[in-house]
């Protein structure tokens, strides 16, 4: 099993007192997701070791992510394997002993906790999931699921983990046109016909608009921080293998 001591782990002050961690890839370990190269058992062992470092004896629960706004209410663990996991892009629970895990590679991992209520959540928030559809976005849906378990919006703390930063996130006009006029502050002019999109700020604003008062952005750029994080966009630009994932976890002890 991978040695958790080798993991590059960042924690949030906003979630102080809550078992959690945003994992990078110290020692070049960045394969926390199924679906790419790598032996499934090695990946499973690395995930289990990371979960154990967050909550000794905790059981990892992680979905098959599909860039959706869908949230899974977790009451018990399922088998952590490459196949058979339920589809969704966020998890919430009030059950102790479960370690909620989300994998990312430029999208934002967002961890949530209402300590008083004993309710936690984890969301994978790329621009599609964060923007959402007529049924809402993954962030708002995660918050509503937490409220349904007894959490209160004014008590929930949220932490945005390592994600691609605005300086590294160039998008084109068709991308910009998918957002409204109210979203203009999240786009800076770049080269002709190009924009720089601020995904972490966009996520923070959506959370605050929905009533979350305490939001922390850890301000780690996955694209620029090559020694610590895998970046899908960086790998694409360099023509490198396009699969690597970091993982973010939270648990109730």
C-alpha positions in Angstrom: 0.0 0.0 0.0 1.2 3.5 -0.7 2.8 5.3 2.2 0.6 8.2 3.3 3.6 10.0 4.6 4.7 10.6 1.0 1.5 12.4 0.1 1.5 16.1 -0.4 -1.5 17.1 1.8 -3.0 20.6 2.2 -5.6 21.4 4.8 -8.0 24.3 5.2 -8.3 26.6 8.1 -12.1 26.9 7.3 -12.4 23.2 8.1 -10.3 23.2 11.2 -11.4 20.4 13.5 -12.8 18.4 10.6 -10.9 15.4 9.3 -10.0 16.3 5.7 -7.2 16.7 3.2 -6.5 17.9 -0.3 -3.9 15.4 -1.7 -1.3 16.2 -4.3 1.4 13.9 -5.8 4.6 14.1 -3.8 7.0 11.5 -5.2 5.2 11.7 -8.6 2.1 9.9 -7.2 -0.9 11.5 -8.9 -2.9 8.5 -10.0 -5.8 8.6 -7.6 -8.5 8.1 -10.2 -9.6 5.0 -12.1 -9.9 5.0 -15.9 -6.4 5.8 -17.0 -3.1 3.9 -17.0 -2.1 2.1 -13.9 -2.9 -1.1 -12.1 -6.3 -0.9 -10.4 -5.1 -2.5 -7.2 -2.3 0.0 -6.9 -4.7 2.8 -7.4 -7.2 1.3 -4.9 -4.4 0.9 -2.3 -3.3 4.5 -2.8 -6.8 5.7 -2.3 -7.3 3.6 0.8 -4.0 4.8 2.3 -5.0 8.4 1.7 -8.4 7.8 3.3 -6.7 6.2 6.3 -4.5 9.2 6.8 -7.6 11.4 6.9 -9.6 9.1 9.3 -7.8 6.0 10.6 -10.1 3.1 9.9 -12.4 5.2 7.7 -13.9 3.7 4.6 -13.6 5.6 1.3 -16.7 6.5 -0.6 -16.1 8.0 -4.0 -18.4 8.2 -7.1 -17.9 7.8 -10.8 -17.8 11.4 -11.8 -19.4 12.6 -15.0 -19.4 16.5 -14.8 -23.0 16.5 -13.7 -24.9 18.6 -11.0 -26.0 15.3 -9.3 -25.5 14.7 -5.6 -25.4 11.3 -3.9 -26.8 11.0 -0.3 -24.4 8.5 1.3 -25.6 6.3 4.2 -23.3 3.4 3.8 -20.1 2.5 1.9 -19.9 0.8 -1.5 -17.1 -1.1 -3.1 -14.3 1.2 -4.2 -13.4 -0.2 -7.6 -13.1 1.0 -11.2 -16.6 -0.3 -12.0 -19.9 -0.4 -10.1 -19.7 3.0 -8.3 -22.7 5.2 -8.6 -22.5 8.2 -11.0 -22.5 11.7 -9.5 -20.3 14.6 -8.8 -21.0 15.3 -5.2 -21.5 13.4 -2.0 -23.1 14.3 1.4 -23.4 12.4 4.6 -24.2 12.5 8.3 -22.7 9.1 8.9 -19.5 8.8 10.8 -16.7 6.5 9.6 -17.2 7.3 5.9 -14.5 9.2 4.0 -16.0 11.2 1.1 -13.6 11.4 -1.8 -13.6 13.5 -5.0 -10.9 13.3 -7.8 -9.9 16.3 -9.9 -7.3 17.4 -12.5 -8.0 21.1 -12.9 -11.6 21.3 -11.8 -12.2 22.5 -8.3 -12.6 20.1 -5.4 -14.9 21.7 -2.8 -15.2 20.3 0.7 -18.1 21.3 3.0 -18.9 20.9 6.7 -21.5 22.0 9.3 -19.7 20.8 12.4 -22.6 21.6 14.7 -25.0 19.5 12.7 -22.5 16.7 11.9 -23.0 17.0 8.1 -20.3 17.0 5.5 -20.1 17.2 1.7 -17.6 17.0 -1.2 -18.1 18.2 -4.7 -16.3 18.1 -8.0 -17.0 21.5 -9.6 -15.8 22.1 -13.1 -17.4 24.9 -15.0 -20.2 22.7 -16.3 -21.1 21.4 -12.9 -20.8 24.7 -11.2 -22.9 26.5 -13.8 -25.4 23.7 -13.8 -28.7 23.6 -15.7 -32.4 24.2 -15.0 -32.2 21.8 -12.1 -29.4 23.8 -10.5 -25.6 23.4 -10.2 -23.6 20.9 -8.3 -22.7 23.5 -5.6 -26.2 24.6 -4.8 -27.4 20.9 -5.0 -24.8 19.9 -2.5 -25.8 22.6 -0.1 -29.5 21.7 -0.4 -28.7 18.1 0.3 -26.7 19.0 3.4 -29.6 21.2 4.6 -32.0 18.2 4.1 -29.8 16.3 6.6 -30.0 19.1 9.2 -27.2 21.5 8.2 -27.7 25.2 8.2 -26.4 27.4 5.3 -25.1 30.0 7.8 -23.0 27.4 9.6 -21.6 25.6 6.6 -17.9 26.2 5.9 -16.6 25.5 2.4 -13.0 25.1 1.2 -12.0 25.2 -2.5 -8.9 23.1 -3.1 -6.3 23.1 -5.8 -7.8 24.1 -9.1 -6.7 25.8 -12.3 -6.3 29.6 -11.7 -7.4 32.4 -13.9 -3.9 33.1 -15.3 -3.8 29.5 -16.5 -7.3 29.2 -17.8 -7.7 30.6 -21.3 -11.1 30.2 -22.9 -12.6 31.3 -26.2 -15.6 33.4 -27.1 -18.0 30.4 -27.5 -17.1 29.5 -23.9 -17.7 33.1 -22.7 -21.1 33.2 -24.4 -22.4 30.3 -22.2 -22.3 32.7 -19.2 -24.4 35.7 -18.6 -23.7 39.4 -18.2 -23.7 39.0 -14.4 -20.6 36.7 -14.8 -18.5 39.3 -16.5 -16.3 39.9 -13.4 -15.0 36.3 -13.7 -13.6 36.9 -17.2 -10.5 39.0 -18.0 -9.5 40.0 -21.5 -6.7 37.9 -23.0 -5.5 37.6 -26.6 -7.9 38.5 -29.4 -11.0 36.3 -29.1 -9.7 34.9 -25.8 -10.6 35.3 -22.2 -9.1 34.2 -18.8 -11.7 32.6 -16.7 -11.6 32.7 -12.9 -13.2 29.4 -11.8 -12.4 29.6 -8.1 -13.9 33.1 -7.8 -16.9 32.0 -9.8 -17.4 29.1 -7.4 -16.9 31.3 -4.3 -19.6 33.8 -5.6 -22.1 31.0 -6.3 -21.6 29.6 -2.8 -22.0 33.0 -1.2 -25.1 33.9 -3.2 -26.6 30.7 -1.9 -26.0 31.7 1.7 -22.6 30.3 2.6 -20.8 32.8 4.7 -17.4 31.1 5.2 -15.7 30.2 2.0 -11.9 29.7 1.7 -10.0 29.4 -1.5 -6.7 27.7 -0.9 -5.2 29.4 -4.0 -3.2 26.5 -5.5 -3.0 26.5 -9.3 -2.9 23.0 -10.6 -1.5 24.1 -14.0 1.4 26.1 -12.5 2.2 23.8 -9.6 3.8 21.0 -11.6 5.6 19.4 -8.6 2.5 19.0 -6.6 -0.5 18.6 -8.9 -1.5 16.9 -12.2 -3.2 19.3 -14.7 -5.2 18.0 -17.6 -4.7 21.2 -19.5 -0.9 21.2 -18.9 -0.7 17.6 -20.1 -2.7 18.5 -23.2 -0.6 21.5 -24.0 2.5 19.3 -23.8 1.2 16.3 -25.5 1.7 14.2 -22.4 -0.5 11.3 -21.2 -3.8 12.8 -20.3 -4.7 10.9 -17.2 -3.7 11.7 -13.7 -5.9 12.7 -10.7 -5.5 14.2 -7.3 -8.0 13.4 -4.6 -9.7 15.4 -1.9 -11.3 13.9 1.2 -13.5 14.7 4.2 -14.9 12.6 7.0 -16.8 12.7 10.3 -14.9 11.0 13.0 
